[in-house]
Amino acid sequence: MSIWFSRAAPAPAESRSLTVPWLASRAGYAHVDGSTIENAQQAVAVRSAVDLFASLCSELPIDAYSDSGRGRRQLPRLPDYLMDPGGDGYGIQDWIYQVAYSWLYRGNLYADVVERDPRGGFLRTVSLFHPDKVSPWADDRGRVQWFVPAGQFTGEMLHRRVNPVPGCLLGQSPITDAATTIGVQLASSRFGKAWFDADAQPLGILRNTKASLTPDESRTVKDRFMAALRGGTREPIVMGNAWEWQSLSVTPEESQFLGTMASSAAECARIFGPGVAEILGYETGGTLSYSNVQDRDIQLLKYSLNKWLRRMERLLSEFLPRPQFVEFNRDALLQTNTMQRYQAYALAIGNQPWRTVDEIRTIENLGPLPAQEVMP
């Protein structure tokens, strides 16, 4: 048993000194706590944005290179151990998704370094912890210690944070920092569900303008009227001149409530960066023309996704000996149509070529041309 489990739990003040000081004071809107992962996942915009980033990070092609500049060369393939960095058999895509999940929800990645290369010292097998199951504290000498679920820790903690705050050990959680916004979304959704579950507003009013009806007569009239509506024959309903039917529509107050739900959902998507709300289809007050439909993938990559890809590249590069490193193939995200792709290839092998025909055929998953068919 390691020393982290043999010591008594630290005093609350010691634990708080290593975390962002204002996190514990954040409260959800209308008693709905939007700072927990479980609650935040109930907000469709939050869950969709996290899944969007985690999926893009995990599904983009990965290449490995050695050196840089003029000496840069691409490695034939990733090492076998990097194809399953968690060592659990689920593969690198599953592992990357979990890393993005931890960063996007909690701003921190915690992992158990199971194996390092005995000669180079670089990572080989890293098992990830749930970000809510790990807590740090400082011992009497100011050294950081980690508490994790019993039986899941071999001794070397790998901690990688995002959104760092000066003077704090842990990174800043996007979810916790925007707990109020997420709380508004959750509270409005739950209010709406309670409203419809309770059938708070009828579909219409059937009124007799000349006679007063007893409760039994009212129930009889309603049952006959509903039977005629639901009969499925689409025959006309015969009513005397004393009966009026008034259909009830959505009131201005209800429209404002629906607008609150839509605007708060867009705000939740914006937590993760510019362009996310538009990609997810939320109304943001602007118009979407053909030109900026084509540009939105570039905007998403440049201003929102790229920072997560770079962080992931730095982490994955720790699994390779220097000067080797990892890069995501961002061109896979910016896929164009067939004509645009062919036009780009024509420029690449034009008067000042910077690609060969075989390189382009490799990009298109085609084999090299026979020697007598190679184009000049």
C-alpha positions as CSV (number, residue, x, y, z in Angstrom):
1,M,0.0,0.0,0.0
2,S,1.4,3.4,-1.0
3,I,1.9,6.3,1.4
4,W,-1.2,8.1,0.0
5,F,-3.5,5.5,1.5
6,S,-1.6,5.1,4.8
7,R,-2.1,8.7,5.9
8,A,-5.2,10.1,7.5
9,A,-7.4,12.3,5.4
10,P,-6.3,15.9,5.3
11,A,-8.2,18.8,6.9
12,P,-10.6,20.6,4.6
13,A,-8.5,23.7,4.6
14,E,-5.5,21.8,3.2
15,S,-7.6,20.3,0.4
16,R,-9.1,23.7,-0.6
17,S,-5.7,25.3,-0.8
18,L,-4.9,23.3,-3.9
19,T,-8.2,23.8,-5.8
20,V,-9.8,26.8,-7.4
21,P,-11.1,28.7,-4.4
22,W,-14.4,29.8,-5.9
23,L,-15.6,26.4,-7.2
24,A,-17.2,25.3,-3.9
25,S,-19.3,28.5,-3.7
26,R,-20.9,28.1,-7.1
27,A,-24.6,27.2,-6.9
28,G,-27.0,26.2,-9.6
29,Y,-29.9,28.4,-10.7
30,A,-33.3,27.6,-9.0
31,H,-31.7,24.9,-6.8
32,V,-30.4,23.0,-9.9
33,D,-26.6,22.4,-9.6
34,G,-25.1,22.7,-13.0
35,S,-21.6,22.1,-11.9
36,T,-21.7,18.3,-11.6
37,I,-21.0,16.1,-14.6
38,E,-24.2,14.1,-14.1
39,N,-26.4,17.3,-14.1
40,A,-24.4,19.0,-16.9
41,Q,-25.0,16.0,-19.2
42,Q,-28.7,16.5,-18.9
43,A,-28.3,19.8,-20.8
44,V,-28.5,18.7,-24.4
45,A,-26.3,21.6,-25.6
46,V,-23.5,20.7,-23.1
47,R,-23.6,17.0,-23.8
48,S,-23.6,17.6,-27.6
49,A,-20.7,20.1,-27.5
50,V,-18.6,17.7,-25.4
51,D,-19.4,14.8,-27.6
52,L,-18.6,17.0,-30.7
53,F,-15.1,17.9,-29.5
54,A,-14.3,14.4,-28.0
55,S,-15.5,12.7,-31.2
56,L,-13.5,14.9,-33.5
57,C,-10.4,14.5,-31.4
58,S,-10.7,10.7,-31.3
59,E,-11.7,10.1,-34.9
60,L,-9.2,12.4,-36.7
61,P,-6.3,10.4,-38.3
62,I,-3.0,10.5,-36.3
63,D,0.4,10.7,-37.9
64,A,3.8,10.4,-36.2
65,Y,6.9,12.3,-37.3
66,S,10.6,12.6,-36.5
67,D,12.6,15.8,-36.3
68,S,11.4,19.1,-37.7
69,G,12.1,21.5,-40.5
70,R,14.0,20.2,-43.5
71,G,14.8,17.0,-41.6
72,R,11.2,16.2,-40.8
73,R,10.1,12.7,-41.9
74,Q,6.9,10.8,-41.4
75,L,7.1,7.5,-39.6
76,P,5.5,4.5,-41.4
77,R,3.0,3.9,-38.5
78,L,2.3,4.4,-34.9
79,P,4.0,2.1,-32.4
80,D,1.8,-0.9,-31.4
81,Y,1.6,0.1,-27.7
82,L,0.3,3.6,-28.7
83,M,-2.6,1.9,-30.6
84,D,-3.9,1.0,-27.1
85,P,-2.4,3.5,-24.6
86,G,-4.7,2.5,-21.8
87,G,-3.7,-1.2,-22.1
88,D,-7.4,-2.2,-21.7
89,G,-8.0,-3.4,-25.3
90,Y,-10.3,-0.6,-26.3
91,G,-7.8,1.2,-28.5
92,I,-6.5,4.7,-28.9
93,Q,-9.8,6.3,-30.1
94,D,-11.5,5.2,-27.0
95,W,-8.7,6.5,-24.8
96,I,-8.5,9.9,-26.6
97,Y,-12.3,10.3,-26.1
98,Q,-11.9,9.8,-22.4
99,V,-9.1,12.3,-22.2
100,A,-11.2,14.9,-23.9
101,Y,-14.1,14.0,-21.6
102,S,-12.0,14.7,-18.5
103,W,-10.6,18.0,-19.9
104,L,-13.9,19.4,-21.2
105,Y,-15.9,18.5,-18.1
106,R,-13.4,19.0,-15.4
107,G,-10.3,20.8,-16.8
108,N,-8.0,18.1,-15.4
109,L,-6.8,14.7,-16.5
110,Y,-5.7,12.2,-13.9
111,A,-4.0,8.9,-14.8
112,D,-2.0,6.1,-13.4
113,V,1.3,5.6,-15.2
114,V,1.3,1.8,-15.4
115,E,4.4,1.4,-17.6
116,R,7.2,3.5,-19.0
117,D,9.8,2.5,-21.5
118,P,12.7,1.1,-19.5
119,R,15.3,2.8,-21.7
120,G,13.8,6.0,-23.0
121,G,11.5,6.7,-20.0
122,F,8.6,7.7,-22.2
123,L,5.1,6.6,-21.5
124,R,3.8,3.2,-22.7
125,T,0.7,2.4,-20.7
126,V,-1.5,5.0,-18.9
127,S,-4.8,4.1,-17.2
128,L,-7.2,7.0,-16.8
129,F,-9.2,7.9,-13.6
130,H,-12.6,9.4,-13.5
131,P,-11.9,13.2,-12.9
132,D,-14.3,13.3,-9.9
133,K,-12.6,10.4,-8.1
134,V,-9.2,12.0,-7.6
135,S,-8.4,14.7,-5.0
136,P,-5.1,16.4,-4.1
137,W,-3.8,17.6,-0.8
138,A,-0.5,18.9,0.6
139,D,1.5,17.1,3.2
140,D,3.4,18.8,6.1
141,R,6.3,19.5,3.7
142,G,4.1,21.1,1.0
143,R,4.4,18.1,-1.3
144,V,1.3,17.2,-3.4
145,Q,-0.3,13.9,-2.5
146,W,-3.2,12.2,-4.4
147,F,-6.2,10.3,-3.1
148,V,-7.8,7.9,-5.6
149,P,-10.2,4.9,-5.3
150,A,-8.5,2.1,-3.4
151,G,-6.8,-0.5,-5.5
152,Q,-6.5,1.6,-8.6
153,F,-3.1,3.3,-8.2
154,T,0.4,2.0,-8.7
155,G,2.3,5.0,-7.5
156,E,2.9,7.5,-10.3
157,M,0.2,10.1,-11.0
158,L,0.0,11.7,-14.4
159,H,-1.8,15.1,-14.1
160,R,-2.4,17.3,-17.1
161,R,-4.6,20.4,-16.7
162,V,-6.2,22.9,-19.0
163,N,-7.3,26.5,-18.3
164,P,-4.8,26.9,-15.6
165,V,-5.3,29.5,-12.8
166,P,-2.3,31.3,-11.2
167,G,-1.6,29.9,-7.7
168,C,-3.8,26.8,-8.1
169,L,-2.8,23.3,-8.8
170,L,-5.9,22.2,-10.7
171,G,-7.1,23.5,-14.0
172,Q,-10.3,25.4,-14.3
173,S,-13.4,23.4,-15.1
174,P,-15.5,25.0,-18.0
175,I,-18.6,23.3,-16.5
176,T,-18.1,24.5,-13.0
177,D,-17.3,28.1,-14.1
178,A,-20.5,28.2,-16.2
179,A,-22.6,26.4,-13.6
180,T,-25.2,29.3,-13.5
181,T,-25.8,29.2,-17.2
182,I,-26.1,25.5,-17.2
183,G,-28.4,25.7,-14.2
184,V,-30.7,28.1,-16.1
185,Q,-31.0,25.6,-18.9
186,L,-31.7,22.7,-16.6
187,A,-34.2,24.6,-14.5
188,S,-36.1,25.8,-17.6
189,S,-36.2,22.3,-19.0
190,R,-37.4,20.8,-15.8
191,F,-40.0,23.5,-15.4
192,G,-41.2,22.8,-19.0
193,K,-41.4,19.1,-18.3
194,A,-43.4,19.7,-15.1
195,W,-45.8,22.0,-17.0
196,F,-46.6,19.5,-19.7
197,D,-46.7,16.5,-17.3
198,A,-49.3,18.4,-15.3
199,D,-51.3,19.3,-18.4
200,A,-51.4,22.8,-17.2
201,Q,-53.1,24.2,-20.3
202,P,-56.1,22.7,-22.0
203,L,-56.3,22.5,-25.8
204,G,-59.5,24.6,-25.9
205,I,-62.7,25.7,-24.2
206,L,-66.2,24.4,-25.2
207,R,-68.7,26.9,-23.8
208,N,-72.5,27.0,-23.7
209,T,-73.5,30.7,-23.9
210,K,-77.2,30.2,-22.9
211,A,-77.3,27.6,-20.2
212,S,-75.5,26.7,-17.1
213,L,-74.5,23.0,-16.9
214,T,-74.1,20.8,-13.8
215,P,-70.8,19.0,-13.3
216,D,-72.4,15.7,-14.6
217,E,-73.8,17.5,-17.7
218,S,-70.4,19.1,-18.4
219,R,-68.6,15.7,-18.2
220,T,-71.2,14.2,-20.6
221,V,-70.8,17.0,-23.1
222,K,-67.0,16.7,-22.9
223,D,-67.1,13.0,-23.4
224,R,-69.3,13.2,-26.4
225,F,-67.3,16.0,-27.9
226,M,-64.0,14.1,-27.4
227,A,-65.5,10.9,-28.8
228,A,-66.4,12.8,-31.9
229,L,-62.9,14.3,-32.2
230,R,-61.2,11.0,-31.7
231,G,-63.6,8.8,-33.7
232,G,-61.3,8.8,-36.7
233,T,-64.2,9.3,-39.2
234,R,-63.5,13.0,-39.9
235,E,-67.2,13.6,-40.0
236,P,-68.5,17.1,-39.0
237,I,-69.5,17.9,-35.4
238,V,-73.1,19.1,-35.1
239,M,-73.5,21.7,-32.4
240,G,-76.5,24.0,-31.5
241,N,-76.3,27.7,-31.7
242,A,-75.6,28.0,-27.9
243,W,-72.2,26.2,-28.2
244,E,-68.9,27.9,-28.9
245,W,-65.4,26.3,-29.3
246,Q,-62.3,28.4,-28.5
247,S,-58.9,26.9,-29.4
248,L,-56.1,27.9,-27.0
249,S,-52.7,28.8,-28.5
250,V,-49.4,29.5,-27.0
251,T,-49.5,32.7,-24.9
252,P,-46.8,35.4,-25.2
253,E,-45.6,34.4,-21.7
254,E,-45.1,30.8,-22.9
255,S,-43.4,32.0,-26.0
256,Q,-41.0,34.0,-23.8
257,F,-40.4,30.8,-21.8
258,L,-39.6,28.8,-24.9
259,G,-37.2,31.6,-26.0
260,T,-35.5,31.4,-22.7
261,M,-34.9,27.7,-23.2
262,A,-33.5,28.3,-26.7
263,S,-31.2,31.2,-25.7
264,S,-29.8,29.4,-22.7
265,A,-29.1,26.3,-24.8
266,A,-27.1,28.5,-27.2
267,E,-25.2,30.0,-24.2
268,C,-24.3,26.5,-23.0
269,A,-22.9,25.7,-26.4
270,R,-20.8,28.9,-26.4
271,I,-19.1,27.7,-23.2
272,F,-16.8,25.6,-25.4
273,G,-15.9,28.3,-27.9
274,P,-16.9,30.4,-30.9
275,G,-18.9,28.6,-33.7
276,V,-20.1,25.6,-31.5
277,A,-23.6,26.9,-31.1
278,E,-23.9,27.4,-34.9
279,I,-22.5,23.9,-35.7
280,L,-25.0,22.4,-33.3
281,G,-27.9,24.3,-35.0
282,Y,-28.8,26.8,-32.3
283,E,-30.2,30.2,-33.2
284,T,-27.6,32.9,-32.4
285,G,-29.2,36.0,-33.9
286,G,-27.2,36.0,-37.1
287,T,-27.9,34.9,-40.6
288,L,-26.2,31.9,-42.1
289,S,-25.3,32.4,-45.8
290,Y,-23.8,29.9,-48.2
291,S,-20.3,31.5,-47.8
292,N,-20.1,31.2,-44.1
293,V,-21.6,27.7,-44.2
294,Q,-18.5,26.7,-46.0
295,D,-16.3,28.7,-43.6
296,R,-17.8,27.4,-40.3
297,D,-15.6,24.3,-40.2
298,I,-12.5,26.5,-40.5
299,Q,-13.9,28.8,-37.8
300,L,-14.6,25.8,-35.5
301,L,-11.1,24.4,-36.1
302,K,-9.2,27.7,-35.7
303,Y,-10.9,29.3,-32.7
304,S,-12.3,26.3,-30.7
305,L,-11.1,22.8,-31.6
306,N,-7.5,23.5,-32.5
307,K,-6.5,24.2,-28.9
308,W,-7.8,20.8,-27.8
309,L,-6.0,19.1,-30.6
310,R,-2.7,20.7,-29.7
311,R,-3.1,19.7,-26.1
312,M,-3.8,16.1,-27.2
313,E,-0.8,16.1,-29.5
314,R,1.5,17.2,-26.7
315,L,0.1,14.4,-24.5
316,L,0.4,11.7,-27.2
317,S,3.9,12.8,-28.0
318,E,4.9,11.8,-24.5
319,F,4.5,8.2,-25.7
320,L,7.3,8.6,-28.2
321,P,11.0,9.0,-27.8
322,R,12.4,12.4,-28.8
323,P,12.6,13.9,-31.3
324,Q,9.5,12.0,-32.5
325,F,6.1,13.6,-32.1
326,V,2.4,13.2,-33.0
327,E,0.1,15.3,-35.2
328,F,-3.5,15.1,-36.1
329,N,-4.4,15.3,-39.8
330,R,-6.6,18.4,-39.7
331,D,-7.3,18.1,-43.5
332,A,-9.6,15.3,-42.7
333,L,-11.9,17.7,-40.9
334,L,-11.8,20.2,-43.8
335,Q,-12.8,17.7,-46.4
336,T,-13.9,19.4,-49.7
337,N,-16.1,18.2,-52.5
338,T,-14.6,16.2,-55.4
339,M,-14.1,19.1,-57.7
340,Q,-12.4,21.3,-55.1
341,R,-10.1,18.4,-54.2
342,Y,-9.1,17.7,-57.7
343,Q,-8.4,21.4,-58.4
344,A,-6.2,21.5,-55.3
345,Y,-4.3,18.4,-56.6
346,A,-3.8,20.1,-60.0
347,L,-2.2,23.1,-58.3
348,A,0.0,20.8,-56.2
349,I,1.6,19.1,-59.3
350,G,1.5,22.2,-61.5
351,N,4.2,24.5,-62.7
352,Q,5.9,24.6,-59.3
353,P,5.1,21.2,-58.0
354,W,5.3,20.5,-54.2
355,R,3.6,17.0,-54.4
356,T,4.1,13.9,-56.6
357,V,1.3,11.9,-58.3
358,D,2.0,9.0,-56.0
359,E,1.6,11.2,-52.9
360,I,-1.8,12.4,-54.1
361,R,-2.8,8.8,-54.9
362,T,-1.8,7.8,-51.4
363,I,-4.1,10.6,-50.0
364,E,-6.9,9.1,-52.1
365,N,-6.2,5.6,-50.8
366,L,-4.9,4.5,-54.2
367,G,-1.8,2.5,-55.0
368,P,1.1,4.0,-57.1
369,L,0.8,4.1,-60.9
370,P,2.9,1.6,-62.9
371,A,6.1,3.2,-64.1
372,Q,4.9,3.6,-67.7
373,E,1.7,5.3,-66.6
374,V,3.3,8.0,-64.4
375,M,2.1,11.4,-65.5
376,P,4.8,14.1,-66.1
